[in-house]
Amino acid sequence: MTEAPFRFAGWFTLDVRMLATLLLFSAALATLVLALRYRNRRWDEYVVGFVAVFAVTFAVTLTVTNWIAVNPAIKVETVFAVP
């Protein structure tokens, strides 16, 4: 029988309060950056700017909180092979 060597599963925990806080912070920072930097632009530039700033801010804050926090927002508990 041929076994696939990459068949793994895992348990992870998700802190919804931390994720909600990070989402709110990222949205507020993206809105602030757009209000201060973007003047008299087309609507599509507002959307692209918001998504870009939001995504970068969310990724950075999620990484920093997972690195520093005792109870991070997303944590992989265990990884195990699937039979």
LOVEX-228174 format. One record per residue (C-alpha): residue number from 1; residue in three letters; x, y, z. Coordinates in pm, 1 decimal. Example, Ala and Ser with C-alpha at 12.3 -4.5 7.8 and 13.67 -1.06 7.14 Angstrom:
# residues 2
resi: 1	resn: ALA	X: 1230.0	Y: -450.0	Z: 780.0;
resi: 2	resn: SER	X: 1367.0	Y: -106.0	Z: 714.0;
# end
This chain:
# residues 83
resi: 1	resn: MET	X: 0.0	Y: 0.0	Z: 0.0;
resi: 2	resn: THR	X: 117.1	Y: 345.4	Z: -80.9;
resi: 3	resn: GLU	X: 89.8	Y: 598.5	Z: 201.9;
resi: 4	resn: ALA	X: 90.2	Y: 971.3	Z: 128.3;
resi: 5	resn: PRO	X: 365.3	Y: 1122.9	Z: 348.8;
resi: 6	resn: PHE	X: 192.5	Y: 1461.6	Z: 366.9;
resi: 7	resn: ARG	X: -137.6	Y: 1357.7	Z: 527.6;
resi: 8	resn: PHE	X: -143.8	Y: 1551.8	Z: 852.0;
resi: 9	resn: ALA	X: -410.9	Y: 1716.6	Z: 1063.5;
resi: 10	resn: GLY	X: -394.5	Y: 1939.4	Z: 1365.2;
resi: 11	resn: TRP	X: -572.9	Y: 2123.5	Z: 1641.5;
resi: 12	resn: PHE	X: -556.2	Y: 2498.2	Z: 1667.7;
resi: 13	resn: THR	X: -711.1	Y: 2749.7	Z: 1902.0;
resi: 14	resn: LEU	X: -871.9	Y: 3075.3	Z: 1798.4;
resi: 15	resn: ASP	X: -919.9	Y: 3370.3	Z: 2033.3;
resi: 16	resn: VAL	X: -1218.7	Y: 3553.2	Z: 1888.2;
resi: 17	resn: ARG	X: -1183.3	Y: 3855.7	Z: 2119.5;
resi: 18	resn: MET	X: -823.0	Y: 3909.6	Z: 2011.3;
resi: 19	resn: LEU	X: -912.4	Y: 3869.5	Z: 1643.7;
resi: 20	resn: ALA	X: -1201.3	Y: 4115.7	Z: 1677.4;
resi: 21	resn: THR	X: -969.5	Y: 4367.3	Z: 1843.8;
resi: 22	resn: LEU	X: -708.0	Y: 4326.5	Z: 1570.2;
resi: 23	resn: LEU	X: -971.4	Y: 4363.7	Z: 1297.2;
resi: 24	resn: LEU	X: -1110.7	Y: 4678.4	Z: 1457.6;
resi: 25	resn: PHE	X: -762.9	Y: 4825.7	Z: 1507.3;
resi: 26	resn: SER	X: -664.7	Y: 4749.1	Z: 1147.4;
resi: 27	resn: ALA	X: -985.0	Y: 4900.9	Z: 1009.3;
resi: 28	resn: ALA	X: -944.2	Y: 5215.0	Z: 1221.8;
resi: 29	resn: LEU	X: -581.1	Y: 5259.9	Z: 1120.8;
resi: 30	resn: ALA	X: -662.6	Y: 5205.9	Z: 753.1;
resi: 31	resn: THR	X: -941.1	Y: 5464.0	Z: 772.6;
resi: 32	resn: LEU	X: -710.8	Y: 5711.3	Z: 947.0;
resi: 33	resn: VAL	X: -438.2	Y: 5666.8	Z: 685.4;
resi: 34	resn: LEU	X: -689.6	Y: 5719.1	Z: 404.1;
resi: 35	resn: ALA	X: -830.6	Y: 6029.9	Z: 572.4;
resi: 36	resn: LEU	X: -485.7	Y: 6183.1	Z: 617.9;
resi: 37	resn: ARG	X: -309.3	Y: 6079.5	Z: 294.4;
resi: 38	resn: TYR	X: -571.7	Y: 6041.3	Z: 22.4;
resi: 39	resn: ARG	X: -722.9	Y: 6364.8	Z: -101.5;
resi: 40	resn: ASN	X: -941.8	Y: 6401.9	Z: -412.0;
resi: 41	resn: ARG	X: -883.7	Y: 6049.9	Z: -541.5;
resi: 42	resn: ARG	X: -1109.7	Y: 5815.9	Z: -734.5;
resi: 43	resn: TRP	X: -1316.7	Y: 5566.8	Z: -534.5;
resi: 44	resn: ASP	X: -1120.2	Y: 5267.3	Z: -660.0;
resi: 45	resn: GLU	X: -798.3	Y: 5416.9	Z: -522.0;
resi: 46	resn: TYR	X: -969.8	Y: 5451.1	Z: -184.1;
resi: 47	resn: VAL	X: -1070.2	Y: 5083.7	Z: -193.1;
resi: 48	resn: VAL	X: -723.8	Y: 4963.8	Z: -296.7;
resi: 49	resn: GLY	X: -557.2	Y: 5184.7	Z: -35.3;
resi: 50	resn: PHE	X: -790.8	Y: 5066.2	Z: 239.6;
resi: 51	resn: VAL	X: -742.9	Y: 4698.9	Z: 155.2;
resi: 52	resn: ALA	X: -365.1	Y: 4736.8	Z: 131.1;
resi: 53	resn: VAL	X: -325.3	Y: 4921.1	Z: 462.3;
resi: 54	resn: PHE	X: -577.5	Y: 4693.9	Z: 634.6;
resi: 55	resn: ALA	X: -407.8	Y: 4374.3	Z: 516.1;
resi: 56	resn: VAL	X: -57.2	Y: 4489.2	Z: 610.3;
resi: 57	resn: THR	X: -168.5	Y: 4619.0	Z: 950.0;
resi: 58	resn: PHE	X: -365.8	Y: 4302.8	Z: 1027.9;
resi: 59	resn: ALA	X: -78.2	Y: 4075.0	Z: 927.6;
resi: 60	resn: VAL	X: 176.0	Y: 4272.7	Z: 1130.8;
resi: 61	resn: THR	X: -40.3	Y: 4299.0	Z: 1443.1;
resi: 62	resn: LEU	X: -137.4	Y: 3931.9	Z: 1424.1;
resi: 63	resn: THR	X: 228.0	Y: 3831.8	Z: 1394.2;
resi: 64	resn: VAL	X: 335.0	Y: 4060.3	Z: 1679.3;
resi: 65	resn: THR	X: 57.6	Y: 3943.6	Z: 1913.6;
resi: 66	resn: ASN	X: 130.9	Y: 3577.6	Z: 1836.9;
resi: 67	resn: TRP	X: 497.7	Y: 3641.7	Z: 1908.8;
resi: 68	resn: ILE	X: 449.0	Y: 3840.2	Z: 2230.5;
resi: 69	resn: ALA	X: 116.3	Y: 3733.7	Z: 2385.4;
resi: 70	resn: VAL	X: 70.4	Y: 3453.4	Z: 2634.8;
resi: 71	resn: ASN	X: -266.0	Y: 3369.1	Z: 2474.7;
resi: 72	resn: PRO	X: -218.4	Y: 3449.0	Z: 2105.1;
resi: 73	resn: ALA	X: -502.2	Y: 3500.0	Z: 1859.3;
resi: 74	resn: ILE	X: -422.2	Y: 3189.0	Z: 1656.2;
resi: 75	resn: LYS	X: -218.4	Y: 2904.1	Z: 1802.9;
resi: 76	resn: VAL	X: -143.4	Y: 2561.3	Z: 1659.8;
resi: 77	resn: GLU	X: -184.6	Y: 2317.0	Z: 1947.1;
resi: 78	resn: THR	X: -81.2	Y: 1983.2	Z: 1793.7;
resi: 79	resn: VAL	X: -4.8	Y: 1836.2	Z: 1453.5;
resi: 80	resn: PHE	X: -45.5	Y: 1463.7	Z: 1401.6;
resi: 81	resn: ALA	X: -38.9	Y: 1214.6	Z: 1117.3;
resi: 82	resn: VAL	X: -371.0	Y: 1099.6	Z: 976.3;
resi: 83	resn: PRO	X: -394.1	Y: 720.1	Z: 938.6;
# end
